[in-house]
Amino acid sequence: MDAINSITNANAEAVLFYLFAGMAAVSALLLVLSRNIVRTAVCLLFTLMGVAGLYFLLHAEFIAAVQLVVYAGGTLILIIFGVMLTSKSPFSKFQPSAAEVAIALSVGTVLLGSLILALHSFPFPTAEADVQGKYPLVSLGQALLGDYLIPFEIASVLLLVVMIGAAYLAKGRRHEEENFKFHRTPASKTMREWT
Amino acid sequence: MQSMLAMTVTTIGLHHYLVLGAFLFVCGLMTMLLKRNAIGILMGVELVLNAANVNLVSFNYFSYAGKAGAPALNGQIFAIFVIVLAAAEAAVALAIFLNFYNNFTTIDVERASNLKG
């Protein structure tokens, strides 16, 4: 009975793995191939969701939730807003030349082949982690505020710096540029007006 | 031989996840090489970071047993930091792209050649 249970569990795990991995891999491939930038963003969304499912299979539930909330909910929305704000590009054709496609394809196939060969020739130790013993979320929080306190705090300072820097960069000199473009006022005068 | 093949197909091990990570990494690299749109390149970077995260979490699960009595979580914590850094990187990169778009009225990276000698 136990043996049958474990076999069906293993099979269900394999089926779920192939489902999520196939979803991630196929949409990653479509991401490379598609020319439309909005379609590319949708492909990235499905890749992220497939990877989140793999995290669930690896018993990393918190990482999966963070992946869905921060990546699929935050970063991807940011990217889509960037696409919308920059969609009007009159001068661009966005088509890579044949030489570029050939170079990228050869680099990709050589790299993928050598990576897979290296993976299969190296004997990795497999000691399955003891995630069942304790509720891992508790120890994750304890580790973040214990052993990893300094990186945690540095990350929070980094986020503050990034927030201020991104706001400054995105605001930029837009008003000055518009004035410069439309009214032909010298830049020094506009600077004085706007400061 | 047949049964070994069946074992490798049905029993999901570390190698499966590592192969998937390698595939996602190569896809991200090719996206960076092929896209002219700066935001497409940013998506390639995100894909590469995700491949690294898959590797970190799967190594954490399969091959790092942790100290005695404590569960193994180092890989998961690294993955959290990678996600935080990816979000920060996306925010700064998008701010730079908006500035670039305001200056050049395009997002094509080929046109950012002002510094070319």
Interface residues (C-beta under 8 A of the other chain):
Chain A: A10 N11 E13 A14 F17 A21 A24 A25 A28 L29 L31 V32 I37 T40 A41 L44 T47 L48 V51 L54 Y55 L57 L58 H59 A60 F62 I63 V66 Q67 V70 Y71 G74 T75 L78 I79 F81 G82 V83 L85 T86 S89 P90 F91 S92 K93 F94 Q95 P96 E100 V101 I103 A104 L105 V107 G108 L111 L112 L115 I116 L119 H120 F124 P125 T126 A127 E128 A129 D130 V131 G133 K134 P136 S139 L140 A143 L144 Y148 P151 A155 L158 L159 V162 M163 G165 A166 A167 Y168 L169 A170 G172 R174 E177
Chain B: V9 T10 T11 I12 G13 L14 H15 H16 Y17 L18 V19 L20 A22 F23 L24 F25 V26 C27 G28 L29 M30 T31 L33 L34 K35 R36 N37 I39 G40 L42 M43 E46 L47 N50 N53 V54 V57 S58 N60 Y61 F62 S63 Y64 A65 G66 A70 P71 A72 L73 Q76 I77 A79 I80 F81 I83 V84 L85 A86 A87 A88 A90 A91 V92 L94 A95 I96 F97 L98 N99 Y101 N102 N103 T105 T106 I107 D108 R111
